[in-house]
Amino acid sequence: MEARLQKVVSWLEEKNVETAFISSTENVFYLTGFHTDPHERLLGLFVFTEAEPMLVCPSMEVGQAKEAGWKFDVIGYEDHQNPWELIKEALHKRNVIDVKKVAVEKEQLLYARAEELLSLYPNAELVGAEEKLNQLRLIKDEREVEILQKAAALADFGVEVGVAALKEGVTEMDVLAKIEYELKRKGIREMSFSTMVLFGEKTGEAHGNPGLRTLKPGDMVLFDLGVVLDGYCSDITRTVAYKSINDKQKEIYETVQRAEQAALEASKPGTRIGDLDMVARNIITEAGYGEYFLHRLGHGLGISVHEFPSMSRNNDDVLQEGMVYTIEPGIYIPGLGGVRIEDDVIITKDGYETLTKYPKELQIIS
C-alpha cells in the first residue's frame, strides 16, 4: 500500500499539487487496504507532498483500519462530532494550510463536502484525480490477480448452482435465492451487483429484473452474477436452454458465442480496445442482429465491478499486460428472448487468459 501511496505523492509533486483528498470507498481501499461502507458518514484519505498521510473514518471503524495494515494517523469521529473540525485541527498540526491545489475525485465528491474542503483551503483550486487513480488501478499486480481468479471461480460455482436448480415451475427468484444461499455458505457476504436470473422472453431484456416468472420447457435461461472477495469483484454471464431449443434461439446463441470467441482471440497487448468491440459487433451485425446488440463489449473489472477501461468502440486506448476486463456480447430481441455470454479476462504477455471457466458450449438442461 505504501508503494501505491508513493506513486500518488510522486504524481502530486509532478503536477505541483500539494494535497489530495480521496473519498471513494474503492480508491480509499486501493491506497490503504481498508475496505468499508461508511453509508452517509465521511470517509476520506488525505495525501500530502510535505507530510504523512492521514485517514478519516467513523470512530467505530478505526480499529478495522489499523487491522487492515494502515500505519499512519487515523482521525476517528463519533456521530455527534463534526469531522471537518477534527480535520482542520490535524491540518494545522501538519502545517498544510496554505494550499493552492487539491486533487479530488470530481465525479465522486459530494458538493457539500467540496464546500467543506474549500472552507479549509479557501484559496485552493480543485483538480481531478480520477485519471491518475484509474491508471494506477488499471494494471493488476500478482496479489490482485490471485484474488480475481478466486472470485471468478466462485462466480463459476454460482452458475453451476443455478443450472442445477432448474426444474419446471421454479421461479426466477427461487433459483436466485439458491445461488446466493450456496455462495454465502462458501463465505461470500456480498455480490458484485444484483444477481440476475431471467427466463424465457425476459432474457430479451439486457438488464432485466428477476421476479416470479416460472420456468417452462423451451425457455432460455440467463444467469448474470458475481461475488466480492477480499474487496475484488467477479462477473459472469451464461445462457442455457431448458428442455428444448428452437432454430432461432440456437442461431442467436451460436452467433453470440462466435462473437465472444473472436473478441477473446483478438485480446492481446497492443490491440486497440475499440477494435476489440468491433470484432464482436461485426459478427453480430453480419448475422443480421446488429440492432439487438445494445451495449458496449464489456468493462474493466477489479475493486469495482465496472471500472476503467470502458470496452467501447470509441476507446482508442490499447490493451496492456495485467489489464482485467469483461467480454460480454449479447443479442436481445424484445418479446422473444436473448443470449449473453460473458467472461472475465486478463491480458498476459502474449495474449489472454479467461478467469471464468464455466463451459460456454450450448447446454440444453433436461
C-alpha positions, -999 to +999 in steps of 0.1 A: +000+000+000+028+024+008+042+019-028+008+029-041+007+060-019+042+070-030+030+069-066+003+093-057+028+116-039+051+115-070+022+124-092+012+153-069+048+166-070+049+163-108+017+183-111+026+209-084-004+198-063+002+199-025-027+177-013-051+150-024-084+142-008-096+107-018-131+099-007-145+070-027-147+037-009-129+019-038-099+043-040-095+045-002-093+007-002-068+006-030-045+031-013-049+019+024-061-017+024-091-006+045-125-016+030-156-002+045-190+011+036-194+043+057-230+049+045-237+086+048-207+092+071-175+108+059-146+085+048-115+102+034-078+099+028-056+130+028-023+126+009+003+154+012+036+161-005+052+175+026+036+154+054+025+119+062-010+109+050-040+106+073-072+087+071-106+099+083-133+075+093-160+069+120-145+060+154-162+026+154-141+016+124-107+029+135-097-005+148-106-021+115-085+004+096-054-004+117-061-041+114-061-037+076-025-025+079-028+013+079+003+025+097-003+063+097-027+086+116-064+078+117-088+106+127-118+089+142-150+108+149-183+100+166-217+107+152-222+138+174-189+153+162-182+174+130-153+155+114-143+186+094-134+204+127-111+175+136-096+176+101-089+213+105-070+207+137-050+179+121-041+201+091-029+229+114-007+204+133+008+193+100+012+229+088-005+221+055-029+251+054-017+274+026-025+251-002-031+262-038-043+230-054-061+199-040-066+168-061-101+152-057-123+127-074-145+152-092-170+125-103-173+112-067-170+142-043-203+155-030-209+192-034-214+197+003-180+180+010-163+201-017-176+232+002-162+219+035-129+211+018-127+246+003-135+262+036-103+246+049-084+257+018-102+289+007-075+298-019-073+264-034-082+251-068-097+216-071-082+194-098-092+160-110-075+129-096-096+102-114-074+098-144-043+091-123-062+068-100-077+049-129-043+044-144-029+031-111-057+006-108-057-004-144-028-029-142-033-056-116-005-070-095+001-106-087-019-105-055-048-088-072-048-114-099-048-142-074-079-127-057-097-121-090-090-158-100-106-170-068-136-146-072-141-158-108-141-195-096-168-186-071-188-170-100-184-202-119-198-221-089-228-197-087-237-206-123-233-243-116-257-240-087-282-221-108-282-246-136-286-274-111-316-257-096-336-255-129-368-276-129-402-269-144-423-245-123-394-230-104-393-192-103-365-169-112-363-158-076-362-194-064-331-200-084-316-167-075-321-174-038-305-208-042-274-193-059-269-167-032-275-191-004-249-216-016-224-187-021-230-175+014-222-210+026-189-205+009-182-174+029-194-148+004-211-119+022-217-096-008-225-100-045-208-077-071-243-065-082-279-077-080-279-112-092-298-118-124-318-149-133-341-145-163-364-170-180-379-171-215-389-138-231-373-119-202-338-129-214-345-103-242-340-075-216-303-067-213-308-056-177-340-074-168-354-078-133-359-113-118-393-120-104-419-148-101-418-158-137-419-197-137-397-219-158-412-237-188-399-261-214-384-242-244-372-213-222-338-198-225-323-190-190-298-162-185-276-160-154-256-129-147-238-128-113-206-121-095-191-120-060-170-097-039-140-115-025-114-096-004-126-064-019-124-076-056-153-084-079-161-111-105-188-110-132-201-139-154-230-144-177-241-177-191-272-186-211-287-221-213-318-237-228-344-256-207-357-289-222-355-278-258-344-251-282-358-238-315-338-229-345-340-191-339-327-195-303-299-217-315-289-193-342-288-164-317-267-185-293-242-196-318-238-160-331-231-146-297-207-175-290-188-168-322-186-131-314-173-137-279-147-162-290-135-138-317-131-110-292-112-133-269-088-143-296-082-106-305-073-099-269-035-093-267-012-065-258-013-036-282-049-042-295-070-011-296-099-015-272-124+000-297-113-026-323-120-054-299-156-042-296-159-040-333-146-076-338-176-089-319-201-063-331-193-070-368-200-107-364-234-100-348-242-074-374-233-096-403-256-123-389-284-097-390-287-089-353-267-057-351-296-036-338-301-061-309-266-057-295-274-028-272-243-022-252-205-020-253-185-051-254-175-050-217-159-031-189-129-030-166-130-052-135-113-051-102-123-034-069-154-021-088-174-044-109-175-016-136-142+003-137-117+017-162-114+009-190-147+011-209-146-016-236-165+005-261-160+011-298-148+047-294-120+038-269-086+044-285-066+030-256-047-002-262-047-034-241-017-039-218-004-069-199-021-071-165-054-055-175-086-073-164-119-067-181-151-085-193-161-096-227-199-099-229-216-096-263-253-102-264-284-102-286-317-092-270-349-094-290-379-079-272-407-104-266-387-133-279-356-135-257-319-132-258-284-145-251-254-131-234-221-148-228-196-131-205-161-139-193-135-122-170-103-118-190-067-109-181-042-098-207-010-118-205+024-112-220+014-130-253-024-129-253-051-135-227-065-159-201-101-163-191-105-162-153-141-176-156-141-212-167-178-224-167-185-241-201-198-220-229-210-248-253-247-247-257-264-266-229-299-279-231-309-287-195-332-317-191 
